[in-house]
Amino acid sequence: MSVLETPLSPSTEAMAFIQRQHKFLIGEQWLDAQDGRTLPVINPANGEQIATVPSGDKSDIDKAVAMARQTFEDSDWSRIKPVDRQKLLWNFADLIEKNAGLLAEIESLDNGKSVVIAEHVDIRLAVDFLRYMAGFATKIEGRSVDVSVPFMPDAQFHGYTRREAVGVVGAIVAWNFPLLLACWKLGPALATGCTVVLKPADETPLTALMLGELALEAGYPPGVLNVVTGTGIEAGAALSHHPDVDKLTFTGSTEVGKMIGKAAMDTMTRVTLELGGKSPTIVLEDADLQNAAAGAANAIFFNQGQVCCAGSRLYVHKKHFDNVVADISDIASGMTLGAGLDPNAQMGPLVSAKQQQRVCNYIEQGRSSGATITAGGGAVDGPGFFVKPTVMVDVNQNSSVVQEEIFGPVLVAMPFDDIEEAVRIANDSQYGLGASIWSNNLSQVHRMIPRIKSGSVWVNCHTALDPALPFGGYKQSGLGREMGSDVIEHYTEVKSVLMSI
């Protein structure tokens, strides 16, 4: 493993954005927090502050929700035609694509991730998803129903259903894919005619503010998209408990998701939650071992392991366990770490000092419980929040490093004897977000897939996403789905109409 130390400077355009006096967006106004407080924005690659943003609280959320409500109930947006919602989403996607390079730099400075990955994965997926969602604006349909109404046998009726926008959406996104996750929520909300109050993560607010700018430039009426930066404890909690929010959508930890779900129940607010994971990577006896090892390494080390569906548990048939683990350990040991702006860096820093410490604590828990570290094993000396890509063996299925979400570049690996054991230990988790199976026997794979309790199952790949496929989890990995046609149901209400004729 090597660490790139040559500092790279952002582009002039990125620095101009970073150095602004940042404000958040309510309607068409760019505002400071009402009490004047701010949050620091830290570059994870060196630990230095690069910007400040307003730290909104309940009063700011109240103002944003009121604006979103007014816009939803009585504005040009409330009367807009489906084809015009479609055109606006296309405009929005085009502007994001046009500014992809700039957005990628900002995302890299804000989050620490690779600027190359940010542009060619995060932003590309966001653009493709918004365009996919744009098509649904003109395809939100009800149905006619041939009714009987048996207790009124002589009457004639016309019955039908219609889907209507749910209303004001409170969207709270995580820090690991700030722009992409925001777009996963904005796409269906804007396609169906909702209005949005977006609360980005405390650590990564900058691209959300730029999305607010681009939405206005795309032609969205003021108040359709409102962006309020602030802490989860204040701004996030105020949005989650707000009685005038019709739907909450949250991506983040299971712990916080449970609190948001409870708050939503108090007001019967509709809610979708995309939460944590501890996804298994299962390598069967007949797999292409070289491909499986490379795929398993990518499944855990992509985005520094800060992926909700990261392949953080590796189960390999005992016949090949030592060889596969050795190959993955070699990959981990040979990775180049560096700032996200460096295109030669294969892995960047974690998002914050807090997250770095959390991950290192888990590594120490594994070590103290008897695990063997075959690669990595702790933080990197020097500036920034880097953690070495780490592989552990000799772990117990019931240990914290196997059962709890670490959310960092830490892989725990265990052998299995047969398919029955593989399925059992893969499902032995409170989570059920994703899983991958590596095999050349597709008949066997097809028999396994229904038995794996997770929202996504990948075969000979991991974390491959497409806008047409829904994404979400079983068990404590969440409620509802992002992406795909299924997501439209979460942003609409069904109304039944019965008309005497």
Secondary structure, DSSP 8 states (H G I E B T S, - for coil): -EE--------HHHHHHHTS---EEETTEEE--TT--EEEEEETTTTEEEEEEE---HHHHHHHHHHHHHHHHSSTGGG--HHHHHHHHHHHHHHHHHTHHHHHHHHHHHH---HHHIIIIIIHHHHHHHHHHHHHTT----EEE----TTSTT--EEEEEEEEE--EEEEE--SSSHHHHHHHHHHHHHHHT-EEEEE--SS--HHHHHHHHHHHHHT--TTSEEE----IIIIIHHHHT-TT-SEEEEES-HHHHHHHHHHHHHHT-EEEEE-----EEEE-TTS-HHHHHHHHHHHHHGGGG--TT---EEEEETTTHHHHHHHHHHHHHT-EE--TT-TT-SB---S-HHHHHHHHHHHHHHHHTT-EEEE--SB-SSSS--B--EEEES--TTSHHHHS---SSEEEEEEESSHHHHHHHHH-SSEESEEEEE-S-HHHHHHHGGGS-SSEEEESSSS---TTS-B--EETTEES-BSTTTHHHHTEEEEEEEEE-
